[in-house]
Structures are given as C-alpha cells and as structure tokens.
Amino acid sequence: MMNNAPGSSPRPGPAPDRPPTPHTPAVHAEHLSVTRGTRTVLRNLGFTVPRGQITGLLGPSGCGKSTLMRALVGTQAKVTGTLDVLGHPAGHPTLRTRIGYVTQAPSVYDDLTVRQNLDYFAAILNPGRAAADRRAEDVTRAIADVDLTTHADSLAGNLSGGQRNRVSLAVALLGTPDLLVLDEPTVGLDPVLRRDLWNLFDDIATARGATLLVSSHVMDEAERCHRLLLMRDGELLADDTPDALRARTGTDTVEEAFLHLVDEAKAAPRTKETTR
C-alpha cells in the first residue's frame, strides 16, 4: 500500500503553464502509452477523470488496469505521452500528500495493531510533535471510516482478508487525499462488505469532494460509478457515463454494453499485443 507518488518516478507530459484551478480535471491523459520490454502494455490512451466523482476503471484481468494506476501515481516506468494529475505531471513531488493509493494486495504490518499501523503511516505523512494531535484525529477518523473501531487494537495479522483490505484503505484515507486510486479494493469481499465500501466511496466523493478512481473486473460495480473507463487489451473502449454507454449500445446493463463494445473492437482490424 502506498499513500503517495514518489517524486523520483518518471513524469510524463509537460508541467502546466499556470497553477491548477478548481475546474482542472483530476486526471488528464493524451497519447498515453506504456511499454514493458518489447510489448506495448498501454496503447495511446486519452481520457479525463472529473473531480469530485467516482470513475470506474473496468475491464478483464490482464487488460492493463494496474499498469495505468501505477502510471497515475508515478511508480510506472517507460511512460510516454501526457499524464497530468491534479494539475501536475504524474509523480510530481507536490502530489505526495494529495493522492491515496491502495494496491490489490494489502500492505500492512502483521505484527502491529490496526491503530499502530495507522500511527506509523500518519507519522510519515505529518512528522513532528506539533502535528501529534492532528495525527491522532486523522487515525481515529480513518479507522472509523472503514468500520474497524472495534478492531483498532487487534493485530493486523489476526484479521480476515477483508479487514486487512480495509486497513490498507484506512491508511490511504489519512490526510483526506484529493484523489484516491483504488486497485480492485473489493476483490474477495462478501456482498455486505462490498456494499458498505461502496457507500463509503459515495460519501468520500459527495460529502468530501474527493475524486476516486476505482478499478474492477466486476461489472455490476460499474453501476455505482459516475463515469466509466472501459479497457480491453491495453486500449480504451469507452469513456462515458453508465447511462450514455447503455444508450449508445442499446443495452440494459453496463456488462452488456461492454460486451457489445468488445464485439465491435474484434470486428475492427487492428494489431494486438498481449498485456498484463
């Protein structure tokens, strides 16, 4: 689990000529590509992620979703094209405390309690004695946000897989980031926990004004998103709202719309390379 994007990573795209405004999109990409060895993993992507909304990044496993998310937080090598995040090139040092990133695998210390894990990461984000009260408030709030208050003093190693996922999410929520990048956060969770997490995502976006980019290969989760990026084989099939996608394809569900777009893409001649 990472809570920020290191400044030493590649920074695709030019720096903006003027400071970002409230109307600057959370993410803007043009001609974005990623290569790994001789393979093109992401191919010429162009899209915009609006602020204050939940954007779903959907597609089958292996289509390039995780690679795109690593590029957004500045940890992916061999990125070309333009990729601006919160008005700055991806990986810019000013983004360190403004982005929360949760990877697919929970990354917490098993020999620490839930609260100790969050205390540790909070001290990295806001070091020094002067910030002690703020850190304590942030930790308590983040634990409550993910509904782990009754497990705050439990060792992370003794938690279930779903609870460990929620600890990672709590770490990402420290400091109330402007952008949350969540890589398949509901994988392996039961339906009740999935519902509760999506309710939390809704609250973060609507009540706090944060932007969420949530990847998934579960198509029914697409209905909870304000906007969707549909991917296949490292390419973008669509960038639109769920309603617009259903109307465009004449289908009743986002899953049917996705399959319709896949069939269209298969019918169009193009050169493909395997992605991961």
N, C-alpha and C positions, 0 to 999 in steps of 0.2 A: 504494500500500500504506500502510495506516495501522496503527499499533501501539497506538493508544489512542483513546478517545472524547473529543473536546473538551468542556470544561465549559460552553462558551458556547452549546451547541446546545439546542433545546427539550427540556424534561424532562417528559414526560407522567407523570401519576399522582402521588399524594401520597407524601411521604417516609415511610418506615416509622416506627412509634412506638417501636420498640425495636431494638437492634443485631441484625444478621442472625446466625443460628446455623448450625451445620453442616447442619441439616435444611432451611434455607431453599433453595428451588429456585434453580437458576442463572438462570432467566428465568421470569417470571410475567406474563401478559398478560390483560387483561379489556377487552372492548369497544374493542379497538384498531382505529383507522381512520386512514387517510392519504388526504388529498385533494391533487390537483395541478390547479390551475385549477378547472374545473367538474367534473372527473372524480374519482370515488372509486377510488383505486388499491388500498387495502386496506379491507375491509369487515367491521367488527365481529368481529375475531378474538379468540378466547380460548384460551389453551393454557399449558402448563407444561413447561419443559425441566428434567429432573432433573440433579443434579450428578453428575460422575464418569462420564458416559455419552456415547456418540456419538448425537446426534439428527440424523436426516437431514431436510432440508427439500427436498421433491421436488415437481416439477410442470413443465409445459411452459414453454419460454421465453416470457417476457412475462406470467407469471401473478402477478408481484409479489414474487418471492423476494428480489431485490436490494433492493427498497424496504424490505422487512421487516428485512433485515440492517442497512441504513443506520439504520433506526429503533432497532435494538438498540444500536448503537454510538454513537448520539446525534448523527448527522450528517444526519438527515432532517427537513425542515421540515413543518409542518402535520400534526403527530401528535396525535391525541386519544385519550382512554381512559387506562387504566393500563398501564404498561410498566415493571416492576421488573427490574433486572439485578443479580445477586449481592447482593440485599437493598437496593439503592438505585435511585432513579429513573434511567432511561436517560440517559446524558450527564453524570451526576454526576462532579465532579472526582476523587473517590476511586477511580473506575474507570479512570483514565488508564493505570496500570501493570498493571492486572489483566485487561485484555482485549487479545487479539491479533486483528487484523482483516486478512484478505487479500482484496483485491478481485479481480475477474475478470481485469483486465489487470495484468501485473507492473509494479510501480513501483519500479524500481531505477535507479541512475545508471550509464549505459553506459560512462562514461569512468573509472569506478572498478573496482577488482578486487572479487571476492566478499568478501574479508576487509575491504577498505576500506569497502564498503557497510555491512557489519555493524558495523564500528568506529564509523562515523558515527552510526548509529541507537542503538547502545549508549551513546554519549556523551550523546545526548539523554535517554535513559531514566535513566542514572546518571552525571550530570556530576561533575567534580571529580577531583583527583589521588588522593584517598583511595579512590575506587572503581575505580582503574585495574586492579588485579589481578582484581577481580570481573568487570569488563567483558571482560578478555581471556579469562577462563574461560568466560563466557557465549557469547562469539563462537565460540570453538573448539568448544564443545558444540553450538551451533546449526548450525554448518557440518557437523559430523559427523552430527547428527540427520537432515539432508536428503541425506546421502551426497555432499557436494561437497568433501571434504577434498582430493582430488587436483586440484580446480579452484579452490582458495582464492585463488591468485594470478593467475587469469585475469580479463581484463576482462569485465565483465558484458555489454558489447556484443558480445562474441565467442561468447557461449554460445548454445545452442539454446533454443527457446521453452520446452521442458520444464525445462531447467536454470534459466532465468530465473524460472519459476514457483517453483522450489524455493528460489531466493534470497529471494523475497518471503516464502515460508513460514518460512525461517530467521529473517528479521527479526521476524516475528510471534512466534517462539518465544523471543526474547531475554527474559530475566527470568522465564521459566517462568510465563506467564499462567494465571489460573484459568479463563478462558473463551477459547476460540479460535473465531472466526467466520470461516468459510472459504467464499467465494462461488465455487462451481464450480471447485475447485482442480485437478481432474484433466482439465479440458477440453483436448483436443489432445495428451494424453499417450499414449504407446504402452501396451499392456496390462501390460508388465513394470513400468514406472514407476508406473502406476496401482495395481498390486498392492503395490509397495513403499511407496507413500504411505499406502495403507490400513493396512498393517502398522504404519507409524509412528503413524497415528491411534489404532489399537488400543492401542499401547504408551503413548501420552500419556494416554489415558483410564484404562487399567487400572493401569499402574505408577506414574503420577504423580498420578492422581486428578483430572485436569483435565476440564473439560466441553468438548465440541466440538459446534458446530452447523455442519453441512456441507450446502451446497445443491448440487443436481444435477438434471439432467433425464434422467440415465441410470438407468433403473430397476433394473438389476442391482446397482448400488452400494447400493441400499436394503437388500439382504440383509446388508450389513456393519454396519448400524446397530442400536443397541439399541432405538431408538424412532424413529417417523416422524411428520412433519407433512406431509400431502399437500395441495397447494394447486391451485386452478384459478380463473382469473378473479378474483383478489384475495380469494377466500374459502377457508376451511379445510374440506376434505372429510373429513379424519380426523386424529386424534391418538392413536396407539396403537402397540403393538409390531408387528413384521412378522408374527409368528405369530398374534396376535389379529386382524389385518386379513385374513389368509388364511382363518382360521376363520370370521370374520364374513361374508365374501363367498362362502365355499365355493369358493375358487380355489386354485391350486397355487403361484402366484408373486405377488410384490407388484405387478408390472406388470398382471397380470390383475385383481388386487384394485382397483388404481387405475382401470382402465377400467370395471370394474363400478360403482364409486362415481361416475364421470363420467356413466355412463348413468343412474344414479339421479338425479343432480343435474339432468340435462337433462329428465328426466320431471317433475320438480317445478317448478311455475310460479314464476318469480321475475323481478325486474328486474335486468338486467345492464348494466354499463358496461365499456368497453374499458380494460384495464390495460396497464402496461408494467413 
